Each structure stands twice: as structure tokens, then as C-alpha cells.
Amino acid sequence: MIRVDDPSEKRWTIMAALLGANMAFALFQGLAQQDNPNEVRHFALIIVIAALPFQAVYFMIHAFVLEFSDRLQDNAMKVLLRLSATCQLISYLSISGIAMIFYVVHWSIGLVFTISGIIAMIMVRLAVSQAETLAEDAS
């Protein structure tokens, strides 16, 4: 049985939130694109929309693995997990489309989003490194 604090459940939650954000951006920015066409917004929407099928495949793989993990051979499980990771990566890349849409709204909004995103990634990386160091010291 998978616990709620299981990493796969956390990834599922992140992917669900990203899917919701992408759908909202696609809907509202698609409507804005019809009323006020913009090439950057158009390209950003292409990125966001391209990620949606990969998000759907991620959820299908996740559900399949939860249901049949006890019956899957190791090689099949490795392939499914690799495909799942690829779908996650492509989904995360859709954030670049969201950032581009923020630049369309106003350059300062896009810049703040980009800078804060970079700072957040650095903070996470530093926290993970520190946690690894503390775990090694404790051993």
C-alpha cells in the first residue's frame, strides 16, 4: 500500500497542480490570444499545450503501476518508470511557456517570475545538499 507521504504521491500531486495551471493558462491566454494576437504568447501556448498529453500519459502510467506493480516484471517496471520520468520532465518544461506568458503580460512580471524561480531552485538545491551532508555526518 502506498502512503500519502510516499514520494510518488507527492510527484502525482505536483503533476496534478501543473496540469491545472497549464489548463488554466491555455484557456485564459488562448482567449486573450484571440482578442489580441501576440507571437510570444502564441509560442508560449504551443509549449504549454504540447505538455498536456505527456501529463495525461504520466497519470495513466501512475495509475497502471499502482494497480499492477505486483504483477510487472522488473524490466517492464523500469521502462514504465523511465517513461514516467520523461513525461514529468516535459511537463516541467511547460513552466517555460508560463514564464513567457508572464513576459507578455509585462516584462517586469516575467522577469520577477524568472528571477524568483531561479532563486527557488537554488534554495532547493542548497537544502538538498545540506540534508545530504547532514545525513552523511550522522552516519
BELKAKA-V961706 format. One record per pair of residues at least 4 apart in sequence whose ideal C-beta (glycine too) atoms are under 6 Angstrom apart, sorted by the first residue. I is the first residue (numbers start at 1). J is the second residue. D is the distance in Angstrom with one decimal. If there is no record, write none. Layout:
<<I | J | D> <I | J | D>>
This chain:
<<2 | 6 | 4.7> <4 | 9 | 5.7> <12 | 62 | 5.7> <15 | 58 | 5.5> <18 | 91 | 5.6> <19 | 55 | 4.7> <22 | 48 | 5.0> <22 | 94 | 5.5> <25 | 29 | 5.2> <25 | 48 | 5.6> <25 | 98 | 5.7> <26 | 30 | 5.5> <26 | 48 | 5.4> <26 | 49 | 5.8> <29 | 41 | 6.0> <29 | 45 | 5.9> <29 | 101 | 5.3> <33 | 37 | 6.0> <33 | 41 | 5.4> <38 | 104 | 5.6> <40 | 100 | 5.8> <40 | 104 | 5.2> <41 | 104 | 4.6> <44 | 97 | 4.3> <44 | 100 | 3.6> <44 | 101 | 4.6> <45 | 49 | 5.8> <47 | 94 | 5.9> <47 | 97 | 3.2> <48 | 94 | 5.1> <48 | 97 | 4.0> <51 | 90 | 5.7> <51 | 91 | 5.1> <51 | 94 | 3.5> <54 | 87 | 4.4> <54 | 90 | 4.3> <54 | 91 | 5.6> <55 | 91 | 5.0> <57 | 87 | 5.1> <58 | 84 | 5.9> <58 | 87 | 4.0> <61 | 80 | 5.5> <61 | 84 | 4.7> <64 | 68 | 6.0> <65 | 69 | 5.1> <65 | 80 | 5.8> <68 | 72 | 5.7> <72 | 76 | 4.7> <72 | 77 | 4.7> <99 | 113 | 5.5> <99 | 114 | 5.7> <102 | 109 | 4.8> <102 | 110 | 4.2> <102 | 113 | 4.7> <103 | 107 | 5.8> <103 | 110 | 3.0> <105 | 109 | 5.0> <112 | 116 | 6.0>>
